[in-house]
Amino acid sequence: MKIQERISAFVELGKFLKQFSEEETQIAKHELNTRYFEEFKELLNRVSIENLWFTPNHVRSSIIGICQFLTKENLNQWLEKYKVSKNNTNKSVAVIMAGNIPMVGFHDMLSVLISGHTFIGKLSTKDNQLLDFISKLLISLNPEFEKLINFQSGQLNGESSFDAIIATGSNNSARYFDAYFSKYPNIIRRNRNSIAVISGSETEEEIKALGNDIFLYFGLGCRNVSKLYIPKGYDINNLFKLWEDYKHIIDNSKYANNYDYQRSLLLMNKIQHYDNGFLLLQENKEVASPVGVVYFEYYSELHDIERKLKLDSELIQCVVASDLDNTIPFGKAQEPQLWDYADNVDTMQFLTNL
């Protein structure tokens, strides 16, 4: 398959998925609609029932992000800096995927296939249907993908047949991956979280937008803000007032159970915290916070935070701020571009150098 054929197939996939990015209605004719529109619509409903973390709105948000990737302009801009094979390679790349948010492994799947390699996927049990269906769509768009896409239900190990591996998991599973896959070229990803730095000069709209960085996907993604740095003297109640639009999050039973549990721990241990009925703010030096909780620290000078961020860089996925360089605007943490790589490791450079 030629590189332009790969790009064309993903562009058409994006056009099909765009029909599901707002309401599940056919907004345009597409060659996949007759066979797959109703089936995909039913699948979206089913995964939201089977995994209560995957609400319809959150699945839709994931689709919106994927659609932003899959334009001809974005794909060409992304690929122009790499020496991508014009034809299929003879390399196979295994990808062990996380399941914390819907289709979180799509970027890895796209990267492997657009590089011309054969994709061997190991799906998380928490998200084991959506990307499998995406593969059906790609095969329908170009039957050559059938030879290039292989999902495995069994365990991948050091004896499996592949040339490189990309694995995403917890810090504990990463140690396992390091041991089992050390002889292969690899990218092993660990736990990371995102932080926000509030200077006090933000507009109300910016603070409202920060709520999206915190609450989207219930805070389960590595790009979700789990830690705030707040200037001394800042009124934390101002945050709660501007995040009222997100109070519906407590209607999700899984989120509510986590919030109630964390609230009980804080109360029993007499730990000072702020509580607005759907989010707990706790002063804590750690970066990663539990579901239902966001940690915060006070600071005196912004340059102190810049030094701290450098020290904690291995723990941080992205930084949301308005008054620091090389940061993400409030509300945009969950809108990465194709070239915004997880753990800041250039996946495409890794794949094109195999």
Steps between C-alpha positions, in 0.01 A plus 500: 500500500638841400532779755238709324258207514555474874438872543188489283352214701548684829354820355189306395485341844501849650210606277298199610573555871415870475136399460511377862687793651188691602178309435477152349342619176611461143609846396652393169512203267794272564598168349502337847155620605286230343687218666638654820311811611232329709742235624746761627217702655385190689857425610540849648186447706613154611848599620347779708277244672772239548761746633339776706817710481444527123201733498350593160638855535848373581498254210388785278784721631748227410354478150528878460869480590560222248316691227730798560793270427358354182507780248725489196662828604580384854627161393729647234629768737571233761682265266709751303785501756544121489635256243186290478520187286318544170397134507419245769801389704579150622490615864235410758437719803310380806299756694371435853227753559357667807124516558457805720318711241319402178732405212804636682720270288384638166804725450736204538291293260498785247876555540589135440276464195586835343867400533432198280553242775276213601302581814462236774262637762430385854186680616414575859201305631351839593506620139500196275235578238536848354843467340416151378206657315725777368714225345192364320435844357859532377489155338176594326663818370810313383507118518880500522464601865376148573860376469631789710266496803499220754342521844614234747285384787777301669796633691784660311837386629864489405444200272234666284580581140556873465790737437424780748251580773315798642345437841295730722409420858548574866838536667469140621417359157780707346752308711352178363520636144863602551590148608309310230566724202850630566647320196268691263512862392229644723309792640381427854264758648431544870259699714490869422261776597451860400515813711367855478665817624263777604658846519195694617479705181273252317161600367186325621478328161848355542420360844175356367695338217741351754203302626497310171866407548409359842160336450505363143534119511450529879866594535616156387723612212868587519413841353244569774609757756544330837705770675467878532764753594326801655649834612489568870188696594295368207135437584440131426126550526530696176588173325196320637271785395624487141484119476131469586424398140682171566296395804313242289815285521381373837203336324737232372492217754863400456625854546265554794626185673860620469411850621309362801786266590765770482280741695454240775877447523565870532233542767604195702864604496409863572691624195420856403340531159247693292179333386232630264290184481663356188873572533748494786799735505781391730835663565757235411849497345427196281413542130264204450170528686217244536177526303279762661797690645730770363815583694632853533802686630546867576798688360655845541687556173439359153870432444487263799235299315710493183785338693265250661348403167844418365568275799164324455514481119499117499165505684328764288330451165412862430479838675196724472568869564471848353807670646770239432681415177443174310172422672148414390213753520228436754239258367728352233677219689285233332549639150847372403632530146641201312851612597421531873644165604427316824789530749662738247646200315483542122312186396535564128875549522522170687286321237667645192846410633423129550 
